[in-house]
Amino acid sequence: MLTTTAFAQQKQVTGIVFDKESKARIAKVKVLNGTTGASAFNNLKGEFSIPAAAGDRLIFTKPDHHSDTLIVKNNAALAVYLKPIAIPLREVTIRDTLQTPEKQLELTKAAYNKIYGSIGNRDLLTAGGGFSIDAIYNSFSRSGRNAQHLQDVIEKDYRESVIDYRFNKSFVKGITGLEEPKLSDFMLKYRPGHYLVTSASDYDFIAYIRTSFKRYMRNPRAYELSPLIPAK
């Protein structure tokens, strides 16, 4: 009779499990009746249902949340809040604001489109094998010479930006551990050439920096310019 009475008191206790920080419903939470040993998992909507009676101890567990325990008082639906072990950060998309040298060159060419058009044409032969009138004119005209000079300046700046893009302070600091002002001093004295930057693999480029760093540490004052002699 006592056993029959005990099972008669067991009813389905229902509820919803929420994340305590985001207040969103969470699924895959194990619900264990610590008094009877019965267990169940909640569904994708966070809802659960488990046989329990007043006084039973319900234990809620989820791997990425702290466990919680509730004592059943009546058959009212329960709202359970589990605290996350680590608060998840909202996803952030990071876009690099530093233009690559190639993109910078494209923007520069677009800004100075005239010098890359007919005024900058210095190829004497045309595609058909004849002579280009524009190229002949530009070879002797001031505007043509100025366009060529500006193209040379832009090309030089582009090659330097290619070096700066790969041989940058954050990258060099991560390899050498140097801090300012030694970091800038080292990068000025051991700045690589354009060919090395564009042809070396990552392994070879890092090896170059490490070798140069060892030389720098042996003699930090190497490659320094002689002090200027004040004019009398």
C-alpha positions as CSV (number, residue, x, y, z in Angstrom):
1,M,0.0,0.0,0.0
2,L,2.8,2.4,0.8
3,T,4.5,1.6,-2.5
4,T,1.3,2.3,-4.4
5,T,0.8,5.6,-2.6
6,A,4.4,6.7,-3.4
7,F,4.0,6.0,-7.2
8,A,0.6,7.7,-7.1
9,Q,2.3,10.9,-6.0
10,Q,4.7,10.9,-9.0
11,K,3.5,13.3,-11.7
12,Q,5.1,14.8,-14.7
13,V,7.0,18.0,-13.8
14,T,7.6,20.2,-16.8
15,G,9.6,23.3,-17.5
16,I,12.0,25.2,-19.7
17,V,15.8,25.6,-19.3
18,F,17.3,29.0,-20.2
19,D,20.9,30.4,-20.4
20,K,21.3,32.7,-17.4
21,E,23.4,35.2,-19.4
22,S,21.6,35.4,-22.7
23,K,18.2,34.4,-21.5
24,A,18.0,32.1,-24.6
25,R,16.6,28.6,-24.4
26,I,19.2,25.9,-24.4
27,A,18.9,22.2,-25.4
28,K,20.7,19.0,-24.6
29,V,20.3,19.5,-20.8
30,K,20.2,16.4,-18.8
31,V,17.5,16.4,-16.1
32,L,18.1,13.8,-13.3
33,N,15.7,13.1,-10.5
34,G,18.2,12.6,-7.7
35,T,15.5,11.0,-5.5
36,T,14.2,8.3,-7.8
37,G,17.1,8.1,-10.3
38,A,14.9,8.8,-13.3
39,S,16.5,11.0,-16.0
40,A,15.6,12.7,-19.3
41,F,16.9,15.3,-21.7
42,N,15.1,18.4,-22.7
43,N,14.2,19.0,-26.4
44,L,15.5,21.6,-28.9
45,K,13.0,24.2,-27.5
46,G,14.5,23.8,-24.1
47,E,11.4,22.1,-22.7
48,F,11.6,19.1,-20.4
49,S,9.3,16.7,-18.7
50,I,10.2,14.2,-15.9
51,P,8.3,12.2,-13.3
52,A,8.7,13.8,-9.9
53,A,6.9,14.5,-6.7
54,A,7.0,17.3,-4.1
55,G,10.3,17.1,-2.3
56,D,12.2,15.4,-5.1
57,R,15.6,16.8,-6.0
58,L,16.1,17.6,-9.7
59,I,19.6,18.1,-11.0
60,F,20.2,19.9,-14.3
61,T,23.6,19.4,-16.1
62,K,25.1,20.5,-19.4
63,P,28.9,20.3,-20.3
64,D,29.3,24.0,-21.1
65,H,27.2,25.2,-18.2
66,H,27.3,25.0,-14.4
67,S,25.0,22.4,-12.9
68,D,22.0,23.5,-10.8
69,T,19.7,21.7,-8.4
70,L,16.0,22.5,-7.6
71,I,13.6,20.9,-5.1
72,V,10.2,20.2,-6.4
73,K,7.6,22.0,-4.4
74,N,4.5,21.4,-6.5
75,N,3.5,20.5,-10.0
76,A,3.9,24.0,-11.4
77,A,6.0,24.4,-14.5
78,L,9.7,25.3,-13.7
79,A,11.9,27.9,-15.3
80,V,15.5,26.8,-14.9
81,Y,18.5,29.2,-15.5
82,L,21.9,27.6,-16.0
83,K,25.0,29.8,-15.8
84,P,27.5,29.3,-18.7
85,I,31.0,28.3,-17.8
86,A,32.4,30.8,-20.2
87,I,30.4,33.8,-21.5
88,P,30.4,33.4,-25.4
89,L,31.4,36.6,-27.2
90,R,29.3,37.9,-30.0
91,E,30.8,37.1,-33.4
92,V,32.7,40.0,-34.8
93,T,33.9,40.3,-38.4
94,I,37.2,42.0,-38.7
95,R,38.2,43.7,-41.9
96,D,41.7,44.7,-42.6
97,T,41.8,48.5,-43.1
98,L,45.4,48.3,-44.5
99,Q,45.2,48.0,-48.2
100,T,47.6,45.6,-49.9
101,P,50.3,47.1,-52.1
102,E,48.6,45.8,-55.2
103,K,45.3,47.5,-54.2
104,Q,47.1,50.7,-53.4
105,L,48.7,50.6,-56.8
106,E,45.4,50.1,-58.5
107,L,43.9,53.1,-56.6
108,T,47.0,55.2,-57.6
109,K,46.7,54.3,-61.2
110,A,43.0,55.2,-61.1
111,A,43.8,58.5,-59.6
112,Y,46.5,59.2,-62.2
113,N,44.7,57.6,-65.1
114,K,46.0,60.1,-67.7
115,I,49.7,59.2,-67.3
116,Y,48.8,55.5,-67.9
117,G,46.8,56.3,-71.0
118,S,47.9,57.7,-74.3
119,I,50.1,60.3,-72.6
120,G,52.1,57.6,-70.9
121,N,52.5,55.3,-73.8
122,R,56.2,54.9,-74.7
123,D,56.0,51.6,-76.7
124,L,57.2,52.6,-80.1
125,L,55.8,49.5,-81.9
126,T,52.1,49.0,-82.2
127,A,50.4,45.6,-82.0
128,G,50.2,45.5,-85.8
129,G,54.0,46.1,-86.2
130,G,53.9,49.8,-87.1
131,F,55.1,52.8,-85.2
132,S,53.0,54.4,-82.5
133,I,52.5,58.2,-83.1
134,D,51.6,58.6,-79.4
135,A,54.8,56.9,-78.3
136,I,57.0,59.0,-80.6
137,Y,55.4,62.2,-79.4
138,N,55.6,61.2,-75.7
139,S,59.3,60.4,-76.1
140,F,60.1,64.0,-77.0
141,S,57.3,66.0,-75.3
142,R,57.6,67.5,-71.8
143,S,54.2,66.0,-70.9
144,G,55.4,62.6,-71.9
145,R,58.6,62.8,-70.0
146,N,56.7,64.1,-66.9
147,A,54.3,61.2,-67.2
148,Q,57.2,58.7,-67.4
149,H,58.9,60.3,-64.4
150,L,55.7,60.1,-62.3
151,Q,55.3,56.5,-63.3
152,D,58.8,55.8,-62.1
153,V,58.0,57.4,-58.8
154,I,54.8,55.5,-58.4
155,E,56.6,52.2,-59.2
156,K,59.3,53.0,-56.7
157,D,56.7,53.7,-54.0
158,Y,54.9,50.5,-54.9
159,R,58.1,48.4,-54.4
160,E,58.8,50.1,-51.1
161,S,55.2,49.4,-49.9
162,V,55.6,45.8,-50.9
163,I,58.6,45.6,-48.5
164,D,56.7,47.5,-45.7
165,Y,53.7,45.2,-46.1
166,R,55.7,42.1,-45.3
167,F,58.5,43.5,-43.2
168,N,56.3,45.3,-40.7
169,K,56.8,46.1,-37.0
170,S,54.3,43.6,-35.5
171,F,55.8,40.7,-37.6
172,V,59.4,41.6,-36.8
173,K,58.7,42.2,-33.1
174,G,57.0,38.8,-32.9
175,I,60.2,37.1,-34.1
176,T,62.9,39.2,-32.4
177,G,61.1,40.5,-29.3
178,L,62.6,43.9,-29.8
179,E,60.9,47.0,-28.4
180,E,61.2,50.6,-29.5
181,P,63.5,52.3,-30.2
182,K,65.7,49.3,-31.0
183,L,62.9,47.8,-33.1
184,S,62.9,50.7,-35.5
185,D,66.7,50.9,-35.5
186,F,67.0,47.2,-36.4
187,M,64.4,47.4,-39.2
188,L,66.2,50.4,-40.7
189,K,69.6,48.8,-40.7
190,Y,68.5,45.4,-41.9
191,R,65.7,46.3,-44.2
192,P,65.4,43.6,-46.9
193,G,65.4,44.3,-50.6
194,H,62.4,44.0,-52.9
195,Y,63.7,40.7,-54.5
196,L,64.0,39.0,-51.2
197,V,60.6,40.1,-50.0
198,T,58.9,38.9,-53.2
199,S,60.8,35.6,-53.7
200,A,61.6,34.2,-50.2
201,S,59.3,31.7,-48.6
202,D,57.9,32.3,-45.1
203,Y,60.6,29.9,-43.7
204,D,63.5,31.7,-45.6
205,F,62.1,35.2,-44.7
206,I,61.9,34.3,-41.0
207,A,65.4,32.8,-41.2
208,Y,66.7,36.1,-42.7
209,I,65.2,38.1,-39.9
210,R,66.6,35.8,-37.2
211,T,70.1,35.8,-38.7
212,S,70.0,39.6,-39.0
213,F,68.8,39.9,-35.4
214,K,71.8,37.8,-34.2
215,R,74.2,40.2,-36.1
216,Y,72.4,43.2,-34.7
217,M,72.7,41.9,-31.1
218,R,76.4,41.2,-31.6
219,N,77.0,44.8,-32.8
220,P,73.9,47.1,-32.5
221,R,75.9,50.1,-33.7
222,A,76.9,48.5,-37.0
223,Y,75.8,50.3,-40.2
224,E,75.3,53.6,-38.3
225,L,76.0,56.8,-40.1
226,S,79.0,58.9,-39.0
227,P,77.9,62.0,-37.1
228,L,77.7,65.2,-39.1
229,I,80.5,67.6,-38.6
230,P,79.1,71.0,-37.8
231,A,80.0,73.7,-40.4
232,K,82.4,76.4,-39.1
